[in-house]
Amino acid sequence: MKRLMTLALLAAFAAPTMAAAQPAFTIDVNCGTDAAPVGAEAPNLHGSWDFLMVVSGAPSFGLLSIGLVDGGYGGSVTPVNTAPVVVRKITLTGNAIHMVVASREGDVLFDGKLSAKADRMCGTVTYHGGQFLPMLAQRRPSTYQPQAQRAQ
């Protein structure tokens, strides 16, 4: 029993040192340089997207839900460790995407690029305090079709 307690104490003291030795987590936020063809119909962003951000060197996951609101896009962001927040505005210009997300401390912005297949977003989140965080979002597969594309 005494040996077991000694091993447990050694492990408890070694754990913070081992955790500190872990390399910082990074992600590639490059969605490619392919843009939608000129004159092509704007992509439909509607759906559920899994996202990953890097906060203080650690991965932070969540769900981004986008839908049509008053002729434009809106939605919500639900990080794994916090409550959902409202996506107030989404602007798509070519393959450049800009989102405004409400928070108690002020707006949080996302600026990035949409992949040519419109299934991935890559860019940077800017917090109200000026902190910049890389973010990647991947659309979940869906069978949803906008009403204009449904068979009559």
C-alpha positions in Angstrom: 0.0 0.0 0.0 2.9 2.3 0.8 4.4 1.7 -2.6 1.1 2.5 -4.3 0.8 5.8 -2.4 4.4 6.7 -3.3 3.7 6.0 -7.0 0.5 8.0 -6.9 2.3 11.0 -5.4 5.1 10.8 -7.9 2.5 10.7 -10.8 0.6 13.7 -9.3 3.8 15.8 -9.2 5.0 14.7 -12.6 1.7 15.3 -14.4 2.0 19.2 -14.5 5.5 18.9 -15.8 4.5 16.4 -18.5 1.5 18.6 -19.5 3.7 21.7 -19.7 6.1 19.8 -22.1 3.3 19.2 -24.6 3.7 21.3 -27.8 1.2 24.0 -28.5 -1.7 22.9 -30.8 -1.8 24.6 -34.2 -4.1 24.3 -37.2 -3.7 25.1 -40.9 -6.4 27.7 -41.7 -5.8 27.6 -45.5 -8.9 26.6 -47.5 -7.0 26.7 -50.8 -6.9 29.4 -53.3 -9.6 28.1 -55.6 -12.5 30.6 -55.7 -15.9 30.1 -57.1 -16.1 30.7 -60.9 -16.9 34.3 -61.9 -20.6 34.7 -62.5 -21.4 31.5 -60.5 -24.4 31.4 -58.2 -23.6 32.3 -54.6 -23.1 29.2 -52.5 -25.7 28.1 -50.0 -24.2 28.3 -46.5 -27.3 26.8 -44.7 -26.5 23.9 -42.5 -24.5 22.7 -39.5 -20.7 23.2 -39.4 -18.2 21.7 -37.0 -15.6 24.3 -36.0 -12.1 24.2 -34.4 -10.3 27.2 -32.9 -7.0 27.4 -31.1 -7.3 29.2 -27.8 -4.1 29.7 -25.8 -2.5 26.8 -27.7 -5.4 24.4 -26.9 -8.1 23.2 -29.3 -11.6 24.5 -28.8 -14.4 22.7 -30.6 -18.0 23.6 -31.3 -21.0 23.8 -33.7 -21.9 26.6 -36.0 -25.5 26.6 -37.3 -26.4 28.8 -40.3 -29.8 29.5 -41.6 -31.8 32.0 -43.6 -33.0 35.0 -41.7 -34.9 37.9 -43.3 -33.4 37.3 -46.7 -29.9 36.9 -45.4 -28.0 34.5 -43.2 -27.9 34.3 -39.4 -27.4 31.5 -36.9 -25.7 30.5 -33.7 -22.3 29.3 -32.5 -22.2 26.8 -29.7 -18.6 26.2 -28.3 -18.3 22.9 -26.3 -17.5 24.7 -23.1 -19.9 27.7 -23.2 -23.5 28.6 -24.0 -24.7 29.3 -27.5 -24.2 32.8 -28.9 -26.0 34.5 -31.8 -24.4 35.0 -35.2 -26.0 38.4 -36.1 -24.7 38.9 -39.6 -23.0 36.9 -42.3 -21.6 38.5 -45.4 -20.3 36.6 -48.4 -18.4 38.4 -51.1 -17.0 36.0 -53.7 -15.3 33.4 -51.4 -14.6 36.0 -48.6 -16.8 35.4 -45.6 -17.4 37.8 -42.7 -19.4 37.0 -39.6 -20.4 39.1 -36.6 -21.1 37.2 -33.5 -22.7 38.8 -30.4 -21.1 38.4 -27.0 -21.6 40.1 -23.6 -18.3 41.9 -23.9 -18.9 43.1 -27.5 -18.9 41.7 -31.0 -16.6 38.9 -32.1 -15.7 38.9 -35.7 -14.7 36.1 -38.1 -13.0 36.9 -41.4 -12.0 34.1 -43.7 -12.3 32.3 -47.0 -14.8 29.7 -48.2 -13.5 26.7 -50.1 -14.5 26.3 -53.7 -16.9 23.5 -52.8 -18.4 25.8 -50.1 -17.8 23.0 -47.5 -15.0 24.6 -45.5 -14.3 28.0 -43.9 -10.8 29.0 -42.9 -9.8 32.3 -41.2 -9.3 34.3 -38.1 -11.6 35.2 -35.2 -11.0 38.6 -33.7 -12.2 39.0 -30.1 -13.3 42.4 -28.8 -10.0 42.8 -26.9 -8.0 42.4 -30.1 -7.0 38.8 -29.6 -6.7 36.9 -32.9 -7.4 33.1 -33.1 -7.2 30.8 -36.1 -10.5 29.0 -36.9 -11.5 26.2 -39.3 -15.1 25.1 -39.9 -16.2 22.0 -41.9 -19.8 21.7 -43.1 -21.6 18.5 -42.0 -23.2 16.5 -44.9 -26.8 17.3 -45.4 -29.6 16.4 -47.8 -31.2 19.9 -47.4 -32.0 21.8 -50.6 -33.1 25.4 -50.8 -36.8 25.7 -51.8 -35.8 27.1 -55.2 -33.8 23.9 -56.0 -36.6 21.5 -54.8 -38.5 19.6 -57.5 -41.9 21.1 -58.0 
